[in-house]
Amino acid sequence: MKPIPNFAHPIYPVLQQRWSPRAFSEQMLSKADVSILLEAARWAASCMNEQPWRFVWAFNDDSPLYNKLFDCLLKGNQEWVSTAPVLMLTLVEPKFHSNGKPNPWARHDLGLAIGNMTTQASSMGIYIHNMGGFSAQKVQAHFPQLQDLDPVTMIALGYPGDIASLSEYNQKREQEVQTRKPQTEIDLSSKLS
Ligand SMILES: Cc1cc2nc3c(=O)[nH]c(=O)nc-3n(C[C@H](O)[C@H](O)[C@H](O)COP(=O)(O)O)c2cc1C
């Protein structure tokens, strides 16, 4: 069981329940589940309504697409991701459609979309683990069709499972209580007034 962290203020249960698992159960997600998660992402706000987020995902089914995605991950992530039923790559369109200029908010807007997806997932008992630990070069090599997009993260999705499937190191991490900086550190207002 993941320990319950100490929330300083009451927040929605779906936000409280969220954490990033490394052990996933054998319970599969359906295509309909994934469509619901992408729908939640689709309805995020974005600068000029550009909706710069893009997703490539596959079930953990030994398909060529899944194997390419998996190969993009760094070793440390590959170690535990192999039990997750769904693997996803997130990307952004780096330029505005309207004028071809760089969109400095593209990654921000992807983050909003992933936030929506994560909260929707949490409401369905599904958990998301974001990963920066992947090779953008491998993404380029495996998916030349995506060369105009910037890869940003990969995501493992599924239901939490038995931590016995993990290495000793990851079992320990899986049981750690989530920690956060106090609000006094992230809210700078009082220091400026
Ligand atoms: C952009 C991003 C990149 C991350 N990269 C990795 C990663 O490569 N491997 C990993 O195990 N966890 C990764 N994480 C998960 C974080 O370590 C985790 O969210 C953080 O420790 C807080 O834990 P919690 O999500 O369980 O609250 C990443 C999270 C984010 C948002």
The ligand as an ORCA input file, in Angstrom:
! r2SCAN-3c Opt
* xyz 0 1
  C       8.138     15.365    -16.727
  C       8.347     14.201    -15.766
  C       9.392     13.322    -16.003
  C       9.569     12.212    -15.161
  N      10.533     11.277    -15.484
  C      10.582     10.119    -14.797
  C      11.420      9.049    -15.245
  O      12.090      9.129    -16.265
  N      11.441      7.910    -14.494
  C      10.695      7.765    -13.360
  O      10.748      6.705    -12.748
  N       9.868      8.763    -12.925
  C       9.779      9.925    -13.614
  N       8.905     10.910    -13.233
  C       8.052     10.716    -12.043
  C       8.483     11.631    -10.898
  O       9.682     11.150    -10.333
  C       7.342     11.701     -9.863
  O       6.216     12.297    -10.450
  C       7.760     12.508     -8.632
  O       8.785     11.852     -7.936
  C       6.601     12.722     -7.669
  O       6.037     11.492     -7.305
  P       4.478     11.228     -7.482
  O       4.133     11.471     -8.937
  O       4.277      9.779     -7.097
  O       3.737     12.185     -6.584
  C       8.712     12.028    -14.032
  C       7.684     12.945    -13.807
  C       7.484     14.010    -14.659
  C       6.311     14.936    -14.413
*
